[in-house]
Amino acid sequence: MKVGVVSEGDSLDSFVAEDFGHAPFFLVVDPETLDYSVVKNEFADSVEGAGMKVAEAIASLGVDAVIVGGIGSHGVHILEKAGIRVSYDEEGTVEECIDALKRRMARDR
């Protein structure tokens, strides 16, 4: 499993971003090992449509879930249509939110 986290920084102790489309980074994290890669958001400075462009970019990374603070309905639709679970209204560091998602998924099984 891979989880995409929209982040304010480029490490696991960075905070999850509130603004999906304009966040500076995406971290692609293996929740079991916490190995991760960093992708710079090339759409962060877009005036319009950043959320949809970011959703398409994240979907192309092959993630199974996305963690974000805030996201619009178009972004959610694109991700869910691609079969990606969206966890929004998240607060805290990337690592804290990964741990919370793992607990929720274990409980939902």
SVG drawing of the C-alpha trace seen along z (x, -y; Angstrom):
<svg xmlns="http://www.w3.org/2000/svg" viewBox="-18 -33 30 40">
<polyline fill="none" stroke="black" stroke-width="0.4" points="0.0,0.0 1.1,-3.6 -0.3,-6.7 -0.1,-10.1 0.1,-12.9 -0.2,-16.5 2.4,-18.3 3.8,-21.7 7.3,-20.2 9.4,-17.4 9.7,-15.1 7.5,-12.9 7.6,-15.5 6.1,-18.2 2.5,-19.2 -0.3,-18.0 -1.3,-20.8 -4.6,-22.6 -4.8,-23.5 -4.8,-20.5 -4.0,-22.3 -1.4,-24.7 0.5,-22.6 4.3,-22.6 4.8,-18.9 3.3,-15.4 4.9,-12.6 4.3,-9.1 4.6,-6.9 4.7,-3.2 2.7,-3.1 4.3,0.1 8.0,-0.9 7.6,-4.7 9.9,-4.8 8.8,-7.7 9.6,-9.8 9.0,-13.5 7.3,-15.1 7.3,-18.8 3.9,-20.2 4.4,-21.8 0.9,-23.3 1.3,-25.1 1.4,-28.5 -1.5,-27.9 -4.2,-30.5 -7.1,-28.2 -7.7,-24.5 -4.8,-23.5 -6.9,-21.0 -8.0,-19.1 -4.4,-19.1 -3.0,-17.9 -5.6,-15.2 -4.7,-13.9 -1.0,-14.1 -1.4,-12.2 -3.6,-9.5 -0.8,-8.9 1.6,-8.1 -0.2,-4.8 -1.3,-5.6 -4.1,-3.8 -5.1,-6.6 -4.6,-10.3 -4.3,-12.3 -5.0,-16.1 -6.3,-18.9 -8.7,-20.5 -9.8,-19.5 -12.6,-20.6 -15.3,-18.3 -13.6,-18.2 -10.4,-16.9 -12.2,-14.3 -14.2,-13.1 -11.1,-12.7 -9.3,-10.7 -12.3,-8.5 -13.0,-7.8 -9.4,-6.5 -10.2,-4.2 -8.2,-6.2 -9.5,-6.5 -9.5,-10.2 -9.0,-11.1 -9.5,-14.9 -9.8,-17.3 -6.6,-15.8 -4.4,-17.7 -0.9,-17.0 2.3,-15.8 2.6,-13.4 3.6,-10.6 0.8,-11.2 -1.8,-11.2 -0.3,-8.0 -0.6,-6.3 -4.2,-7.5 -5.1,-6.2 -3.6,-2.8 -5.6,-2.5 -8.9,-3.5 -8.2,-1.0 -7.4,1.8 -10.7,1.0 -12.7,1.0 -11.5,4.5"/>
</svg>
